Amino acid sequence: MRTDPVAGGHDLRHHGDAEVRDDGSALADLAVNVRTDTPPAWLREHIAASLSGLAAYPDGRAARAAVAARHGLPVERVLLTAGAAEAFVLLARALKVNRPVVVHPQFTEPEAALRDAGHTVHRVLLREADGFRLDPAAVPAEADLVVIGNPTNPTSVLHPAATVAGLARPGRTLVVDEAFMDAVPGEREALAGRTDVPGLVVLRSLTKTWGLAGLRIGYVLAAEETVAELERAQPLWPVSTPALAAAEACVGAAALAEAAGAAERVAADRAYLIAGLRGFADLGVRVVEPAEGPFVLVRLPDAAAVRGRLRDAGYAVRRGDTFPGLDGGWLRVAVRGRGTTDGLLRALGPALRTAGIAPAAPSRPDTGTPPRTPLLKRRRS
């Protein structure tokens, strides 16, 4: 039986997709962090071609070798999983730990998985006053499992690789969730591929950049003995044939070049979004900066009411109060193209005004073209 997902007043199993289900399906989606207009046609066709092999049991050897080559590692240090979420469950169930620590605010599934496995989870809460930057001294010395995201969901903070690696200790497993690292230009501060950090476990997801959330594919990079321990906890054939085909394709040279270009576009679109949000600074709107992920974390007055009014205007954004370390004054906004961003910013002014705040018109970067009227349709994120 699962433990209560509401821990310390935070619903650990609330995710952004809840914002765009059912009556939210027609909204412009700025709540989920999957890149828009994905998967690309070439990837859909590649996955479709794999369907002719469904009669055979999945064979992950080629995909595993491709992932290993992508990171310059032996295959024994790679484990393919049904998304990064499965990896969190495997870690929670397979590793023998006594004092797990999760650094928050961050993706809540690691803590939920640890709680479900019967662990007592200790939290390190990073502070808004510090820009949600990692303070290594805040992590207890006795922690034998530490989980941290980089770049971190939902804060969009990218911690220095040296600072994160500095958390490693003999007898400690250091889990770094790099699900959004391929959205960072140059993947700077990545630890994937490192073999010199004791106890390091890096998780990667292919669902965000490539729009494969429904296919479930990710992987673990860790020491051979750790991979073997996690693999023993997996069911047989945990990754489907289409997911294996996607994994092999997404770590190839052409795909990596495409992802690098997408990361540059996300960075430009994020800067545009932040510039627009700064136009509401005199109304108490604050963006956590510097932001490095495909989303931004925003504090604003009466956030719950503003979120509801944005929905009425056709835009879904992610509530922040389900993340430990945050309260009801926060929203997470996915980075989108400039047309969608312009529409969101136009809707934000009236949303604030209805909440009893009289905003001036926000300043926005000049694109040289008038903002477009948003289409009230779901945008994948």
C-alpha positions as a printed Julia matrix, in Angstrom:
381×3 Matrix{Float64}:
   0.0     0.0     0.0
   1.27    3.45   -0.84
   2.0     5.94    1.86
   0.04    9.16    2.11
   1.33   11.29   -0.8
   0.51   14.47    1.14
   3.62   14.94    3.22
   4.04   18.03    5.34
   1.13   19.69    3.57
   2.64   19.14    0.1
   0.95   16.85   -2.41
   4.01   14.99   -3.67
   2.11   13.34   -6.5
   0.66   16.45   -8.08
   2.27   17.09  -11.45
   1.84   19.69  -14.16
  -0.17   17.41  -16.43
  -3.08   17.74  -13.99
  -3.46   21.32  -15.23
  -4.21   20.25  -18.81
  -6.42   17.22  -18.33
 -10.16   17.12  -18.86
 -11.43   20.71  -18.92
  -7.85   21.96  -19.3
  -7.2    20.11  -22.55
  -7.99   23.17  -24.69
  -5.62   25.48  -22.8
  -2.26   26.76  -23.99
   0.02   24.5   -21.96
   2.68   26.28  -19.91
   2.31   23.79  -17.06
   4.2    20.76  -18.38
   7.9    20.89  -19.21
   7.87   18.82  -22.41
   9.19   20.74  -25.42
   6.55   21.86  -27.88
   6.19   20.42  -31.39
   7.7    17.1   -30.36
   8.38   14.33  -31.1
   9.76   15.43  -34.47
   8.55   13.63  -37.58
  11.78   11.68  -38.05
  11.54   10.3   -34.52
   7.87    9.36  -34.87
   8.73    7.51  -38.07
  11.66    5.73  -36.42
   9.5     4.6   -33.51
   6.72    3.5   -35.87
   9.2     1.38  -37.82
  10.04   -0.52  -34.62
   6.45   -1.78  -34.33
   7.16   -4.57  -36.81
   9.3    -6.18  -34.12
   6.68   -6.28  -31.38
   6.33  -10.06  -31.54
   9.81  -10.43  -30.07
  10.78   -9.66  -26.5
  12.58   -6.3   -26.13
  16.35   -6.46  -26.6
  18.01   -3.45  -25.0
  21.62   -4.2   -25.9
  21.91   -1.81  -28.84
  20.2     1.06  -27.02
  22.29    0.48  -23.92
  25.48    0.52  -25.98
  24.37    3.72  -27.71
  23.72    5.48  -24.42
  27.07    4.28  -23.07
  28.87    5.59  -26.16
  27.06    8.93  -25.89
  28.54    9.44  -22.42
  31.87    7.66  -22.97
  31.09    4.9   -20.49
  31.2     1.11  -20.5
  27.78   -0.49  -20.93
  27.98   -1.95  -17.44
  27.54    1.58  -16.07
  24.23    2.14  -17.91
  20.72    1.03  -16.97
  17.74    1.79  -19.22
  14.51    2.57  -17.4
  10.88    3.37  -18.11
  11.52    7.06  -17.58
  13.45    8.68  -14.76
  10.48    8.06  -12.44
  11.14    4.31  -12.54
  14.74    4.96  -11.58
  13.63    6.77   -8.42
  11.51    3.76   -7.44
  14.38    1.37   -8.08
  16.77    3.45   -5.99
  14.3     3.64   -3.13
  13.64   -0.1    -3.14
  17.03   -1.56   -3.99
  19.55    0.53   -2.06
  20.15   -0.11    1.62
  20.12    3.37    3.17
  19.39    4.63    6.66
  19.26    8.4     6.3
  18.07    9.58    2.89
  18.04   13.32    2.28
  16.21   15.12   -0.52
  17.23   18.67   -1.37
  14.11   20.78   -1.99
  12.45   22.51   -3.74
  12.74   19.87   -6.46
  10.82   17.2    -8.36
   8.75   15.41   -5.73
   8.81   11.82   -7.06
  12.15   10.92   -5.39
  10.73   11.66   -1.95
   7.42    9.98   -2.76
   9.26    6.83   -3.9
  11.42    6.78   -0.77
   8.37    7.18    1.47
   6.57    4.41   -0.39
   9.55    2.13    0.25
   9.25    2.77    3.97
  12.07    5.26    4.41
  11.96    8.26    6.7
  12.97   11.14    4.44
  14.89   14.15    5.7
  14.56   17.4     3.79
  17.07   20.13    3.13
  15.13   23.25    2.13
  17.03   25.76    0.02
  16.07   29.37    0.69
  14.53   31.96   -1.54
  16.81   34.55    0.07
  19.79   32.6    -1.32
  18.25   32.26   -4.76
  17.62   28.58   -3.99
  21.33   27.94   -4.45
  22.81   24.81   -2.94
  24.47   25.19    0.44
  26.53   22.0     0.89
  26.86   22.68    4.6
  23.09   22.24    4.98
  23.3    18.57    3.99
  23.78   16.43    7.13
  27.13   14.65    7.25
  25.38   11.41    8.22
  23.2    11.35    5.09
  23.92    8.15    3.17
  21.68    9.05    0.22
  21.36   12.58   -1.16
  19.04   13.5    -4.02
  19.31   16.79   -5.89
  18.13   18.05   -9.27
  20.38   19.94  -11.69
  19.05   22.07  -13.26
  16.41   21.92  -10.58
  12.7    21.6   -11.19
  10.92   23.93  -10.35
  13.47   26.63   -9.48
  15.38   26.46  -12.81
  18.61   26.86  -10.81
  21.73   25.27  -12.31
  24.14   24.36   -9.54
  27.89   24.3   -10.27
  29.06   20.76  -11.0
  31.9    21.14   -8.52
  29.48   22.1    -5.75
  27.21   19.14   -6.44
  30.13   16.71   -6.74
  31.41   18.08   -3.44
  28.45   16.38   -1.73
  30.0    12.97   -2.44
  31.34   11.04    0.54
  32.57    7.5     1.16
  29.51    5.4     1.98
  27.08    7.92    0.46
  25.04    7.59   -2.73
  24.72   10.93   -4.51
  21.76   10.96   -6.9
  21.72   13.84   -9.41
  18.57   14.23  -11.48
  19.73   15.68  -14.81
  16.38   15.25  -16.59
  16.61   18.82  -17.95
  20.36   19.03  -18.51
  20.02   18.57  -22.27
  18.01   21.81  -22.31
  21.1    23.67  -21.03
  23.34   24.92  -23.85
  26.53   22.89  -23.81
  25.19   20.85  -20.88
  27.57   22.81  -18.71
  27.69   21.66  -15.09
  26.7    18.12  -16.13
  28.06   15.19  -14.14
  26.86   12.53  -16.59
  29.85   10.53  -17.75
  31.96   11.28  -14.68
  33.55    8.23  -13.04
  35.72   10.06  -10.51
  32.9    10.99   -8.1
  32.35    8.24   -5.5
  28.79    6.99   -5.15
  27.53    9.12   -8.06
  24.24    8.16   -9.71
  23.06   10.37  -12.59
  19.54   10.09  -13.97
  18.63   11.25  -17.45
  15.27   11.47  -19.19
  14.57   11.53  -22.92
  10.94   12.53  -22.46
  11.37   16.3   -22.01
  13.39   17.35  -25.02
  11.92   14.77  -27.38
   8.25   14.75  -26.33
   8.22   11.1   -25.22
   6.44   11.34  -21.88
   3.87    8.81  -23.07
   6.56    6.34  -24.16
   8.52    6.35  -20.87
  12.25    6.2   -21.51
  15.22    7.3   -19.43
  18.41    5.88  -18.02
  20.74    5.63  -15.03
  24.5     6.2   -15.12
  26.29    4.74  -12.09
  29.02    2.41  -10.91
  28.73   -1.12  -12.23
  27.79   -2.59   -8.85
  25.04    0.0    -8.37
  23.63   -0.66  -11.83
  23.62   -4.4   -11.12
  21.76   -3.84   -7.85
  19.14   -1.68   -9.52
  18.78   -4.11  -12.42
  17.96   -6.93  -10.01
  15.05   -4.86   -8.7
  13.62   -4.29  -12.2
  10.92   -6.49  -13.68
  11.82   -8.47  -16.79
  11.81   -6.46  -20.03
  11.02   -3.13  -18.31
  11.58   -0.98  -21.43
   9.45   -1.6   -24.51
  10.79   -2.14  -28.02
   9.53    1.28  -29.26
  11.12    2.99  -26.25
  14.43    1.23  -26.92
  14.29    2.36  -30.54
  13.7     5.93  -29.36
  16.59    5.77  -26.89
  19.04    4.61  -29.53
  17.91    7.3   -31.96
  17.93   10.16  -29.45
  21.56    9.69  -28.44
  22.9     9.59  -31.99
  25.03   12.39  -33.42
  22.26   13.98  -35.5
  19.82   13.95  -32.59
  22.37   15.46  -30.23
  22.99   18.27  -32.7
  19.24   18.88  -32.96
  18.92   18.91  -29.17
  21.77   21.39  -28.9
  19.99   23.72  -31.3
  16.76   23.34  -29.34
  18.6    24.25  -26.13
  19.83   27.49  -27.7
  16.27   28.36  -28.8
  14.91   27.59  -25.33
  17.52   29.89  -23.8
  16.48   32.74  -26.12
  12.77   32.15  -25.5
  13.38   32.0   -21.76
  15.17   35.34  -21.81
  12.21   36.81  -23.69
   9.74   35.42  -21.14
  11.77   36.72  -18.2
  12.06   40.17  -19.76
   8.29   40.28  -20.1
   7.7    39.14  -16.53
  10.09   41.8   -15.25
   7.64   44.35  -16.61
   5.37   43.43  -13.7
   8.08   43.86  -11.04
   6.43   46.95   -9.56
   3.39   44.76   -8.85
   5.36   42.27   -6.79
   6.08   39.77   -9.57
   9.5    38.17   -9.05
  11.35   35.62  -11.19
  14.0    33.33   -9.7
  17.18   34.19  -11.6
  19.4    33.18  -13.19
  17.1    30.57  -14.72
  18.71   27.82  -16.78
  15.95   25.25  -17.39
  13.03   25.23  -19.85
  10.81   26.82  -17.21
  10.88   29.68  -14.71
   9.69   29.97  -11.13
   7.68   33.09  -10.36
   6.49   34.62   -7.1
   3.48   36.9    -7.36
   0.65   38.23   -5.22
  -2.48   36.08   -4.91
  -0.91   33.38   -7.07
  -3.79   30.92   -6.77
  -6.34   33.5    -7.95
  -4.06   34.65  -10.77
  -3.57   31.06  -11.88
  -7.35   30.6   -12.03
  -7.8    33.75  -14.06
  -5.08   32.73  -16.46
  -7.0    29.48  -16.99
 -10.09   31.52  -17.77
  -8.01   33.4   -20.35
  -6.81   30.14  -21.92
  -3.43   29.53  -20.23
  -2.4    26.72  -17.89
   0.54   27.27  -15.54
   1.85   25.03  -12.76
   0.98   25.73   -9.13
   4.02   25.84   -6.88
   2.62   25.0    -3.47
   2.99   21.22   -3.95
   6.78   21.54   -3.84
   8.35   21.34   -0.35
  10.02   24.65    0.37
   7.44   26.67   -1.58
   4.07   28.06   -0.59
   0.96   29.3    -2.34
   2.71   32.4    -3.67
   4.56   30.57   -6.45
   3.85   29.51  -10.03
   6.04   27.62  -12.48
   5.82   28.71  -16.1
   7.18   26.61  -18.97
   9.19   28.35  -21.68
   7.29   28.6   -24.94
   7.62   30.4   -28.26
   7.27   34.15  -28.35
   3.71   34.15  -29.68
   2.5    32.1   -26.72
   4.57   34.2   -24.33
   3.08   37.43  -25.68
  -0.4    36.04  -25.16
   0.41   34.95  -21.62
   1.8    38.38  -20.74
  -1.28   40.07  -22.16
  -3.47   37.82  -20.02
  -1.36   38.35  -16.9
  -2.18   42.07  -16.58
  -5.98   41.56  -16.36
  -5.44   38.55  -14.1
  -3.51   40.72  -11.65
  -6.03   43.55  -12.0
  -8.93   41.26  -11.14
  -6.98   40.14   -8.1
  -7.12   43.71   -6.82
  -3.8    44.86   -8.24
  -3.79   47.7   -10.76
  -0.9    46.93  -13.11
   0.72   49.2   -15.57
   1.17   47.73  -19.03
   4.17   45.37  -18.9
   7.21   46.15  -20.95
   8.21   43.45  -23.42
  11.09   43.04  -25.8
  10.37   44.5   -29.21
   9.99   41.65  -31.69
   9.24   43.95  -34.6
   5.79   42.42  -35.02
   2.61   42.91  -33.01
   1.78   40.2   -30.46
  -0.47   37.46  -31.77
  -3.8    36.56  -30.28
  -3.37   33.22  -28.48
  -5.13   30.16  -29.77
  -7.0    28.37  -27.02
  -5.6    24.98  -27.69
  -3.42   22.68  -25.71
   0.27   23.13  -26.31
   2.4    20.18  -25.3
   5.09   21.13  -22.8
